[in-house]
Amino acid sequence: MFDPQTLKYDANGILPVIAQCAKNGEVLMLAWMNSDAVVQTLETRKVTYWSRSRKEFWIKGETSGHTQALVDLRYDCDQDCLLAIVLQEGPACHTNRRSCFHTSVIMGQPRVLSKPIL
C-alpha cells in the first residue's frame, strides 16, 4: 500500500500537484497538497488540495460545482511533485476558463488563448 509520507514535501509540508484532464491530456491547473490532502484524495476520489492562503483543505468544486474526480494519482521521479489525472466537471480555473494555463508568453507578448466559459 502507498504511504504518502514517502513523498518529499517542502519546508511547509506541501508539494505541487498538476491536474491533467483524463479525456484529452490537457493541463488544467497547479495547486498544492499536504500528506493529509493526499490521503483524503485517495480515500474519497474527490481531489482535495491544501490552500496555502487559507491554511485549510479545499475540495475542488465544493463551492463552485466544478469538481475533479480522481482517475489516477502519480508522483514524479524525485517524489516531490504529483500528477492528478482527473475528470473535470466545468472549468478548472477560477476565471471560468477550462485551464488556468490560458495565457501564452511566446515572443514576449502575452496572449490570452481562451475566453471564459459562460
C-alpha positions as CSV (number, residue, x, y, z in Angstrom):
1,M,0.0,0.0,0.0
2,F,1.2,3.5,-0.8
3,D,2.4,5.7,2.1
4,P,2.0,9.5,1.4
5,Q,4.8,10.1,4.0
6,T,7.3,8.7,1.5
7,L,6.8,11.8,-0.7
8,K,9.2,14.7,-0.4
9,Y,7.3,17.7,0.9
10,D,8.8,21.2,1.1
11,A,9.7,23.0,4.3
12,N,6.0,23.9,4.7
13,G,4.9,20.3,4.4
14,I,3.3,20.6,0.9
15,L,4.2,19.7,-2.6
16,P,2.9,20.9,-6.0
17,V,0.1,19.0,-7.8
18,I,-0.6,19.3,-11.5
19,A,-4.1,18.4,-12.6
20,Q,-4.5,16.9,-16.0
21,C,-7.7,16.0,-17.9
22,A,-8.1,12.3,-18.3
23,K,-10.0,12.7,-21.5
24,N,-7.6,14.7,-23.6
25,G,-4.4,15.2,-21.6
26,E,-4.9,19.0,-21.2
27,V,-3.1,20.5,-18.2
28,L,-5.8,22.2,-16.1
29,M,-4.1,23.7,-13.1
30,L,-1.5,23.6,-10.4
31,A,-2.2,23.5,-6.7
32,W,-0.7,22.1,-3.5
33,M,-1.3,19.1,-1.2
34,N,0.0,18.1,2.2
35,S,0.1,14.4,3.2
36,D,-3.5,14.6,4.7
37,A,-4.8,16.0,1.4
38,V,-3.2,13.1,-0.4
39,V,-4.8,10.6,1.9
40,Q,-8.2,12.3,1.6
41,T,-8.0,12.5,-2.2
42,L,-7.1,8.8,-2.4
43,E,-9.9,7.8,0.1
44,T,-12.7,9.9,-1.4
45,R,-11.6,10.1,-5.1
46,K,-12.5,13.8,-4.8
47,V,-9.4,15.9,-5.4
48,T,-8.6,17.7,-2.2
49,Y,-5.9,20.4,-2.1
50,W,-4.3,22.4,0.6
51,S,-5.0,26.1,0.4
52,R,-1.8,28.0,1.3
53,S,-3.6,31.3,1.8
54,R,-6.5,30.0,3.9
55,K,-4.5,27.2,5.6
56,E,-7.3,24.7,5.1
57,F,-8.4,21.8,2.9
58,W,-10.0,22.7,-0.4
59,I,-12.1,20.1,-2.2
60,K,-12.1,21.2,-5.8
61,G,-15.6,22.2,-6.8
62,E,-17.1,22.1,-3.3
63,T,-18.5,25.6,-3.7
64,S,-18.3,26.2,-7.5
65,G,-19.6,22.8,-8.6
66,H,-16.5,22.5,-10.9
67,T,-15.4,19.2,-9.4
68,Q,-12.4,17.0,-10.1
69,A,-12.9,13.2,-9.8
70,L,-9.6,11.4,-9.4
71,V,-8.8,8.8,-12.1
72,D,-5.1,8.3,-11.1
73,L,-2.5,9.9,-8.9
74,R,1.2,9.7,-9.9
75,Y,4.4,11.0,-8.4
76,D,7.5,12.1,-10.4
77,C,10.9,10.5,-10.3
78,D,12.0,12.7,-7.4
79,Q,8.8,12.1,-5.5
80,D,8.4,15.8,-4.9
81,C,5.5,16.6,-7.3
82,L,2.2,14.9,-8.1
83,L,0.2,14.5,-11.2
84,A,-3.6,14.2,-10.6
85,I,-5.3,12.7,-13.6
86,V,-8.9,13.9,-13.3
87,L,-12.4,14.0,-14.8
88,Q,-13.0,17.8,-14.7
89,E,-16.6,19.0,-14.4
90,G,-16.8,22.6,-15.7
91,P,-13.9,25.0,-15.8
92,A,-10.8,24.3,-13.7
93,C,-9.8,27.9,-13.4
94,H,-11.3,30.4,-11.1
95,T,-11.6,32.8,-14.1
96,N,-14.1,30.3,-15.6
97,R,-11.7,29.1,-18.2
98,R,-11.1,25.4,-18.9
99,S,-7.5,25.6,-17.9
100,C,-5.5,28.0,-15.7
101,F,-2.8,28.0,-18.4
102,H,-4.6,30.2,-20.9
103,T,-2.0,32.9,-21.5
104,S,0.9,32.4,-23.9
105,V,4.0,34.5,-23.5
106,I,5.8,33.3,-26.6
107,M,7.6,36.1,-28.4
108,G,7.4,38.3,-25.3
109,Q,3.8,39.3,-25.9
110,P,1.2,37.7,-23.6
111,R,-1.8,36.4,-25.4
112,V,-4.9,35.0,-23.9
113,L,-5.7,31.8,-25.7
114,S,-9.2,31.1,-24.4
115,K,-12.2,33.0,-23.2
116,P,-14.2,32.3,-20.0
117,I,-16.8,29.6,-20.3
118,L,-20.2,31.1,-20.0
